């Protein structure tokens, strides 16, 4: 895979990692708004903070003067964070006004992003929303009275559809609508849902069903359903009259009574790992383990003893 | 800017000697080795010599036990599907959770078609538990497919031991090993230590031959059905006109790998160790994946905590350094390395993993340059990370706790 980033994306990333003046890496102390999105487990995470010039009487006329980010993520995640901060500072937005910035604006600013990296720009827009919500709480602004739905509840509530990235049905459906996502591949590119184990693609209530609910039924595409492996009957093995349990007991007894005392005289011992049918897996330990004659000891002493004392079909496999 | 190539587990440069060995078969001796006329005999001879060379490389096996293929993936597909089709009475396959997709995905496909597959787990160091392996063996086990060394971490599996245990348990169990990462690095003695292995696959392009040629060793008497049919080539076991120049190249490459193996290996090991020790000393909060296990001498897989791998690769790239990562962002899918996940490496450390793999053309200068650049690349990204306290150059206290709980 070669990088398919635009020159602008590359330039913004390199400026950011080198801390060039005018870039926005960092965290504002006592911010007026703070928002986070993503998690270290999902592979990218963004902490976004901003400061406003407070209006003496009307919080809705606060203006964002400074925006900063800390980002754990790939090249495009860092470039998207940088783009978000630049767009906000240049626009002289009020916090509510800043909500107009969408992931598409970030993508445009970056000169485009590869399809599978669109989620990096979405992460920026999500963190911005969360930060504005935080500002509204601090300033006592009732966003819902302004007709703005912050969807704060849908992350925690609602049926979990994508287990891998912890995404719920209401969230995924909203994103399908907002971003105009038409295929599973587009969903994965934009919000990562279905990008890891892929088990939520076609199961009932999965991504394909959510697409159908939002856009109406889609023409049927070919699905290959996995076949469940059928459990098989264990192969019956003749072990004379002894049950596997009795056989194991008899092996252990023989080892204890005849084999171990001899090995212990030389500072060694034998460890029993497993018994399958009449095959006994064991390993010499202690002084016997490194002994040049270990192979012979196993064959001549351990195997012969067990053949005599337990069953003449016993085979030893030394591990 | 000079390219510093530290991605030799992905592919290697074609050696000049290999290229020279291929050259005659493109135009002058372009003939089809199956043709009857005299002029075609040099192409047929080239295949014969190449088969003998690869047979020597694998410990002096019989040349008729070597099949030429297009790559290791084809060799592995042939071995797995071919064995399943030839042994319909047996329906159980054992493999590991850390195989290359050429085995891992085929095994998943076999499971979908009704076979049972046991994926053996590995521990934090990336090693297998022999007891678990023994427990997995069943009367209907058809095949054990376990890689010789892991492509991401370089951890070596004790294939000699595993194959012996499988064969002593039941000689009808077939043992397949993917030796793509060990060919040219570890001895592959199929008449000695590896005498219990039935099938062994490797590719040319990891040993300085070109991409597009591989080999499959099939021990005489091993029941497998051909994967490609439609011709008598390779004794009817792999149809298709032989890729004469590439096969000649593969033969020259394995000869080269044998000629100065000990010297090259010692040099690569010294470079890798210097690189690894240097990185551990210069960068806080890093760990070497697979460090507790036996590893092939060229591979160093490190996890840099609290930052993401792709951003590291991109900056290394800007300095001309080529490496790879197990991070989700570089995988094409969004899923991070299944190998590191199977080892129980915490998510965050998987995302921050970088694999540096050396080869015969690397120098001390390359290592010096990597040691100079890498710590700076890490510091750049950590300044931006919400989990890192840049002022004190250490993780934030809450991040440490998260690392513990993240696995």
Interface residues (C-beta under 8 A of the other chain):
Chain A: X1 X3 X10 X13 X14 X16 X17 X18 X19 X25 X27 X36 X40 X41 X43 X44 X45 X46 X47 X69 X70 X71 X72 X73 X74 X75 X77 X78 X116 X164 X188 X192 X195 X196 X197 X226 X227 X229 X230 X232 X234 X235 X237 X273 X274 X276 X277 X279 X281 X315 X317 X319
Chain B: X91 X111 X112 X113 X114 X115 X116 X117 X130 X131 X134 X135 X137 X138 X139 X140 X161 X165 X168 X169 X306 X307 X308 X309 X310 X311 X314 X315 X317 X318 X327 X328 X329 X330 X332 X333 X334 X335 X336 X347 X348 X351 X377 X380 X381 X383 X384 X385 X386 X387 X399 X402 X406
